[in-house]
């Protein structure tokens, strides 16, 4: 059985269509369909149900999906197992939205410079999902919010930065009281179903503020643009740059104390790429210790 066909199967399932999988795999949709057909013949059961341009996984496909993922991870690890120093192969990382465009590129610049032979797979996602992926071994490490629960003993955690809650408002409201803004201006709410948004919701309850809710979303850069356009104010963590350019905003500190949002690296202690993971962690700590736009003196 060709493991590339298994990879194609997983890619089709994850992306919901043959065409999307073909773009990611850099092959034609016809080649994707042929590989799936060959795999189904080898397995002896239909794996994908086709409905126009979209697909769904069959019952048989669902039964083998996680085993296929595990097998592909094992194949990817063979290169690492074969090397003497454990500093080559594929490093599998996860990152939240703000980390993807903020701190992660700077960390990877350091890591790839030190270990140019590695390849890096990056999965974007929410912190709660990335924690689970690291715990299950799907990812080696991830930049995430600190979990509001005890970590599994197979995982490690290290803090990178703390982000205080602030009221984000248009520059024209710079001199206003932050509580008054939260009570009187339309609120662009940071998604309360996510850990960061839950903290903002907790502050509003603590301050006994009933906001005029207008929008709710889990995209900090988008929230910043919406505040700049005069659509309301927001209560958000003071997240790491870069921010969208050209925005005229102020960040107002809060009068009541509340714990900051804590962002760090969670990693699997059992990964065979532990030396690469530790190198990545060292680079992460070096990156946050060096202010943006500066470099260490040699």
ABEGO torsion letter per residue (X at the ends): XBAAAAAAAAAAAAAGBAAAAAAAAGBBAAAAAAAAAAAAAAAGBBABBBBEABBBBBAAAAAAAAAAAAAAAAAAAAAAAABAAGABEBBBBBBBAAAAABAAAAAAAAAAAABAABBBBBBBEBAAAAAAAAAAGABABBBBBBBABBBBAABBBBBABBBBBBBBBBAAAAABBAAAAAAABBBBBBBAABAAAAAAAAAAAAAGBBBBBABBBBBAAAAAAAAAAGAEBBBBBBBBOBBBBGBBBBBBBBABBBBBBBBBBBBBAABAAAAAAAAAAAAAAAAAABBBGBBBBX
